Amino acid sequence: MNNASGNLRLTLSPRLGELTRVRTELDRYLRGGLLPDSTRNTLLVVAEEVLINIVRYGSCDETSDTIEVKVDRESTVVHMEFIDS
């Protein structure tokens, strides 16, 4: 979800089915900035790869754990953070 300060915060279940939601929300968020399409597409692939690795190889439990995705954008600088708990 976007907020007034220009951040994106998502809380996900540790399931591969959440990738579509992340891709949609992240793409929408990144389109609001000054990033070239090639950079935006690269960031979408990076997010997807990180999340796949967390789900497949992390120690998350589908029923009780979550993955938080935090994205901050300032002009052409993007910071992405992925937290599994």
C-alpha positions as CSV (number, residue, x, y, z in Angstrom):
1,M,0.0,0.0,0.0
2,N,1.3,3.5,-0.8
3,N,1.1,6.2,1.7
4,A,1.4,10.0,1.5
5,S,5.2,9.9,2.0
6,G,5.8,8.0,-1.2
7,N,6.6,4.6,0.4
8,L,5.3,1.1,-0.5
9,R,4.7,-1.4,2.3
10,L,3.4,-4.9,1.7
11,T,2.9,-7.7,4.2
12,L,2.7,-11.1,2.5
13,S,2.1,-14.7,3.2
14,P,5.2,-16.8,2.4
15,R,3.7,-18.4,-0.7
16,L,4.6,-18.1,-4.4
17,G,1.1,-17.1,-5.2
18,E,1.8,-13.7,-3.6
19,L,4.3,-12.9,-6.5
20,T,1.5,-11.6,-8.8
21,R,0.3,-9.2,-6.1
22,V,3.8,-7.9,-5.4
23,R,4.6,-7.5,-9.1
24,T,1.3,-5.5,-9.6
25,E,1.8,-3.3,-6.6
26,L,5.5,-2.7,-7.1
27,D,5.0,-2.0,-10.8
28,R,2.3,0.6,-10.1
29,Y,4.4,2.2,-7.4
30,L,7.5,2.4,-9.6
31,R,5.6,3.8,-12.5
32,G,4.9,6.9,-10.3
33,G,8.6,7.9,-10.4
34,L,11.2,9.0,-12.9
35,L,12.7,5.6,-13.5
36,P,13.3,4.4,-17.1
37,D,11.3,1.3,-18.1
38,S,14.5,-0.8,-18.2
39,T,15.3,0.0,-14.6
40,R,11.8,-0.6,-13.4
41,N,11.8,-4.0,-15.1
42,T,15.1,-4.9,-13.5
43,L,13.8,-4.0,-10.1
44,L,10.7,-6.1,-10.7
45,V,12.9,-9.1,-11.5
46,V,15.1,-8.5,-8.5
47,A,12.1,-8.4,-6.2
48,E,10.7,-11.6,-7.7
49,E,14.0,-13.5,-7.3
50,V,14.4,-12.4,-3.7
51,L,10.9,-13.4,-2.8
52,I,11.2,-16.8,-4.6
53,N,14.4,-17.4,-2.6
54,I,12.7,-16.5,0.7
55,V,9.7,-18.7,0.1
56,R,11.7,-21.7,-1.2
57,Y,14.8,-21.6,1.0
58,G,13.9,-19.5,4.0
59,S,12.5,-20.8,7.2
60,C,9.0,-19.2,6.9
61,D,5.9,-21.2,7.8
62,E,3.0,-20.6,5.5
63,T,0.4,-20.4,8.3
64,S,2.1,-18.0,10.8
65,D,5.0,-16.2,9.2
66,T,5.0,-13.2,7.0
67,I,7.3,-11.4,4.5
68,E,7.4,-7.6,4.6
69,V,8.4,-5.7,1.5
70,K,9.4,-2.0,2.1
71,V,10.2,0.2,-0.9
72,D,11.2,3.8,-0.8
73,R,11.7,6.0,-3.9
74,E,13.3,9.4,-4.1
75,S,13.6,10.6,-7.7
76,T,15.7,7.9,-9.4
77,V,16.9,6.2,-6.2
78,V,15.0,3.2,-5.0
79,H,15.6,1.3,-1.8
80,M,14.0,-2.1,-1.4
81,E,14.0,-4.1,1.8
82,F,12.7,-7.7,2.3
83,I,12.1,-9.0,5.8
84,D,11.0,-12.6,6.6
85,S,9.7,-13.3,10.1
